[in-house]
Amino acid sequence: MGTVTLGVSIAVPEPYGSLLQERRAGFGDQAAHGIPTHVTLVPPTEVSRERLPEIEAHLARVAAGCRPFPVRLKGTGTFRPLSPVVYVMLAEGVTPCDRLQQRIRDAAGPLVRELQFPYHPHVTVAHGISEEGMDRAYEELADYEAAWTCRSFALYEQGADQVWRKLYDYEFGSGRPTPAVPAQGGSPVDTPTPST
């Protein structure tokens, strides 16, 4: 049946998501339009396609036990020189994101995995580009701020074209999976491929 590469993230809502995606492209990040703006909960993870129903059910259970929480973005940070990334920082919402990613990666669930680096929620705005582009991203978004109430997280699948497409949003409280809607900015339209 093959494998799929999945990720679980909190989608940055509009108008913030498209704005940051366009800025990321403007800094020279060629992958910008293939990566909807997000806060990662589970990084890219390869799984057997036949496990999708189990994963979807697990995510619905986790979401059903969650409550909405405030998220606020403010200023920039970087993982350089360890990793070529510039990001917008979370000034609020760090602890709920950390708890959420732990529950999703729980040892008893289907998405258990070790992380390469300690979990640090953020919104990437430049990755693997020139030092000049990284510096621009860091400086030009230093005063950036946005805030919203997080009410769901999403399951994404990476296509053979390296584009990430949202499959479902999982609503907090109900756990109800909602099929994807059209994507941000210049991203391809999300095309849900339900496995159940």
Secondary structure as the mmCIF struct_conf table of DSSP 4:
data_model
#
loop_
_struct_conf.conf_type_id
_struct_conf.id
_struct_conf.beg_label_comp_id
_struct_conf.beg_label_asym_id
_struct_conf.beg_label_seq_id
_struct_conf.end_label_comp_id
_struct_conf.end_label_asym_id
_struct_conf.end_label_seq_id
STRN STRN1 THR A 3 ALA A 11
HELX_LH_PP_P HELX_LH_PP_P1 VAL A 12 PRO A 13
TURN_TY1_P TURN_TY1_P1 GLU A 14 PRO A 15
HELX_RH_AL_P HELX_RH_AL_P1 TYR A 16 GLY A 26
TURN_TY1_P TURN_TY1_P2 PHE A 27 GLY A 28
TURN_TY1_P TURN_TY1_P3 GLN A 30 ALA A 31
HELX_RH_3T_P HELX_RH_3T_P1 ALA A 32 GLY A 34
BEND BEND1 ILE A 35 ILE A 35
STRN STRN2 HIS A 38 SER A 48
HELX_RH_3T_P HELX_RH_3T_P2 ARG A 49 ARG A 51
HELX_RH_AL_P HELX_RH_AL_P2 LEU A 52 ALA A 64
TURN_TY1_P TURN_TY1_P4 GLY A 65 GLY A 65
STRN STRN3 PHE A 69 THR A 78
TURN_TY1_P TURN_TY1_P5 ARG A 80 LEU A 82
BEND BEND2 SER A 83 PRO A 84
STRN STRN4 VAL A 85 GLU A 92
HELX_RH_AL_P HELX_RH_AL_P3 VAL A 94 ILE A 104
TURN_TY1_P TURN_TY1_P6 ARG A 105 ARG A 105
TURN_TY1_P TURN_TY1_P7 ALA A 107 ALA A 108
BEND BEND3 GLY A 109 GLY A 109
TURN_TY1_P TURN_TY1_P8 PRO A 110 LEU A 111
BEND BEND4 GLN A 116 PHE A 117
STRN STRN5 HIS A 122 HIS A 127
BEND BEND5 GLY A 128 GLY A 128
HELX_RH_AL_P HELX_RH_AL_P4 GLU A 131 GLU A 140
TURN_TY1_P TURN_TY1_P9 LEU A 141 ASP A 143
STRN STRN6 GLU A 145 CYS A 150
STRN STRN7 SER A 152 GLN A 158
TURN_TY1_P TURN_TY1_P10 ALA A 160 ASP A 161
BEND BEND6 GLN A 162 GLN A 162
STRN STRN8 TRP A 164 GLU A 171
TURN_TY1_P TURN_TY1_P11 PHE A 172 SER A 174
STRN STRN9 PRO A 177 PRO A 179
BEND BEND7 GLN A 184 GLN A 184
TURN_TY1_P TURN_TY1_P12 GLY A 185 GLY A 186
BEND BEND8 SER A 187 SER A 187
HELX_LH_PP_P HELX_LH_PP_P2 PRO A 188 ASP A 190
#
